[in-house]
Amino acid sequence: MKPRIENPYAIVPDSYRALLALEKSTRDPALPHAIQELVRLRASQINGCGFCVDMHSHDAKAGGETDERLFAVAAWREAPWFTDAERAALALTEAATRLSDRGDAVPDEVWDAAADEFDEKALAVLVTTIATINAWNRISVVTRQIAGSHR
């Protein structure tokens, strides 16, 4: 596989800086770092972004995540290793990433489960994290960024 554009961010540096600023805003302690990385990984899996799956698997591992949990993120509903808060964040991630898969894109029960686990600030950070990783995924998938090439 070969990238369609070697470094799209060098071509549109203002866009890259804006995305980096948005990304930095999501690195907020209101939402635990482990949940942030699980969300980034799950959205990237759904979007088929090998570049971001690779990056966020490594980032999660460097942050102390276990192999067992990383291997199970795609099947989190059937795996016993996730907390209620992580499950709520992953369910919201899936709904917000797959907006057109159902008539009610983000059902109340998905939102309510997340609202039961997180305060308003953490929910805002969670929603922004989901939106941001989806933007990164779309750029990387469309331009065929190569997994591991960021290292």
N, C-alpha and C positions, 0 to 999 in steps of 0.2 A: 504494500500500500504506500502511496505517495501523497503528500499533502497537496491540495489544490492551490493553496497559498501558503508559502513557507511561514510567514509571520504576519498574520492579518493585523496584528496590533501595531506593528511598526508603520503600516500604511495609513492607519487612522489613529494616531496617538491620542488625540483628544477623546475619542470613544474609549480607548483603553484606560486612560486616566479616570474617566467618569465611572467606568465599571469597577476599577480598583477602589475608588472612593466609596461606591455602593457596597462593595465587598467588605471594605474596612468597617463600614457602619454596622455590618451584621456580626462582627466579631465582638459582640457585647456580652458581658458576663450574666446578663439577665436570662440568657438561654445557655445552659451548660454546653461547654465545648464538645463533649462526646455526642450530644444530641445534634449539634450543628453538623458534625462530620457524618453522622448516620444519615441525616437529611440530604446532605450533598451527595453522598454515595448512592442513596436510593433513587433520587431524581436522575442522577447520571446513568444508573442502570436502566431505568425506564426509557430514557432518551437514547440509549445505545451509544453513549459517549465514552469510548474506550480511553481517551485522553484523561477525562475527568474521573472515571472509575479508578484508573490507575493512580492518579494524583491523590484522590481522597481516601483510597484504601491505605496508601502509604502515610498520609497525614494522620489518619485515625490510629494506625498502628504506632506511629511515633508519639501520639498522645496517650498511649497506654491501652488502646483497644486490643482485645484478644482475637486470635485467629478464629476461634469458635464463633464469636459473634459476627465478625466480618464475613465469614463464609455463609452465615445464615440471614444476612440482611435482606436478600431477595425473597426469602421465605419467612419473614419475621412473624407472620401470623401463626405459623406452625412451630415456631422455635420458642423454647421456654426461657431464653436468656435475656429477654427485654423487659424493662419496667413498664408500668402503665403510662408514664410520661413519654417514654420512647415510642411506645405503640401509638399513642395519640399523635405524636409528631410525625411518625411514619405514615399513618393513615391520612393526615392532612397533606403531607407531601405528595402522596399518590393522587389524591383527589385534585390538588392544585396543579399537578403536572399533567394530568389527563383530563383537562377541562371539558373536552368535547365527548367524552366517553359515556355520559349520562345526561339526562335532561336537567337534573338538579346537580350542577357541576360539583359543588361542595355541599353535600347534604348536612342538614342541621345536626344530625347525630355525630358526624365527623367533627364539625366545628365545636359542638358542645363538649365532646370528649377532650378536645384540646383545651378548651376554656376551663374545664374542671381541673386540669393539670398545671396550667400556666396563668400567670397574671397578665394583665393587658400589655405591659411592656414586653414580656417574654413572647406573647402571641404576635405582637408587631414585629419583633426581631425574627421570629419563626417564619412569618409570611414573607418578610423581605429576604430572608435567607433562601427560601424556596424560589422566589422570583429571580433572585440573582443567579443561583446555580442553573436555573433553566435558561437564562440569557447566555451564560458561559457555554452551556451544553450546545445550544443552537449554533453559536459561532464555531465551536470546535468540530461539531458534526458536519456542518455545511462545508467547511474548509478542509475537512479530513485531517485534523491534527493527529499526530501519531502518539499512541500511548507510550509513556516513558520518555518522550522527547523533551519534557520539561526538566528532567533531572540531568 
